[in-house]
Amino acid sequence: MSRPLRRTLAACAVLLLALTGCSSGGTDEPAAPAPGGDGTFPVTIEHAFGSTTIDRKPERVVALGYNEADFVMALGVQPVGEREVIGDFPYQQRPWQPQPPLGPTPQSLASATVPVEQIAALQPDIILGVYSFLDRATYDRLSQIAPTVAQPTEDGTNPATWDEQTRITGQALGLPQEADRVIAETRKKFDDVRAANPEFAGKGLSMDFVLEGSPTDLGTDDLRAQLFAGLGFTVRPDSRNLSLEQQGQLDNDVLVVIGRTKADALADPVFAAIPAVREGRVVYLGDFGTEFAGALGYSSPLSLGYAIDTVAPKLKDALAGRAPEL
């Protein structure tokens, strides 16, 4: 299976979902503002298929990317449509959504394919697909409906990090100052947890992402691994697919496992023989239907705090050899 296809399936599996890039925590300096960065229009945003100019402040927003709705909501706007989740995760009841709701429940958009006609019927002012894996033909069709912002690269590699996606969303919606505020608050969450857990700093962490029985050692080119880098751990920069026989390469100061239960993982003799596993330095994060998996998949300013609160104490236990589970 090709890596881009596995990425798309993985995104669908978790969030839908979903849900890559390379920074996270709280150390990046804000990027220089793009044209329109003061909230004025028109604003032009560069992406995989060129650039999109937004002439006026959008009111009806379609969140086409797999995690897009969270970023729109984080800036105080309720989308009229959002990409649905494949699997058991109840995404429209995700606990980190703003309460009370910002508006009516967004209409669900099919996850496996882009429902162009359904999107057109929503009469959007803008279509946001910063984490959407759009192809050129679909982008061209959507652009006939409304200004459409696609992902940074055509194949989904080198995607926007959570803070970059927040900033892009703020520019597109005319809310750059709100985006900066949200980014600062989210970075403070990372900073506070790092300060409370100095033992995280510089420790090596491997993320074992198991999809349909096949393990991947996720790197910070995937959104989900960026959370751990943001907490101070050292995480490989690039994801790599592993065979079952290669699982020993996952050994590290701490190992996190998502996509299979502890019982299933330990029933695999190759996995069970990994030194970190034998010594209890592993966190079992469960399958893709958990709220944590959903929060990690969205990796948004809304969900990251929820995910951090869930996993930080378990990482502390794992470093002490206590092999916690969700």
Secondary structure, 3 states (H helix, E strand, C coil): CCHHHHHHHHHHHHCCCCCCCCCCCCCCCCCCCCCCCCCCCCEEEEECCEEEEECCCCCCEEECCCCHHHHHHHCCCCCCEEECCCCCCCHHHCCCCCCCCCCCCCEEECCCCCCHHHHHHCCCCEEECCCCCCCHHHHHHHHCCCCEECCCCCCCCCCCCHHHHHHHHHHHHCCHHHHHHHHHHHHHHHHHHHHHCHHHCCCEEEEEEEECCEEEEECCCCHHHHHHHHCCCECCCCCEECCHHHHHHHCCCEEEEECCCHHHHHCCHHHHCCHHHHCCCEEECCCCCCHHHHHHHHCCCCCHHHHHHHHHHHHHHHHCCCCCEC
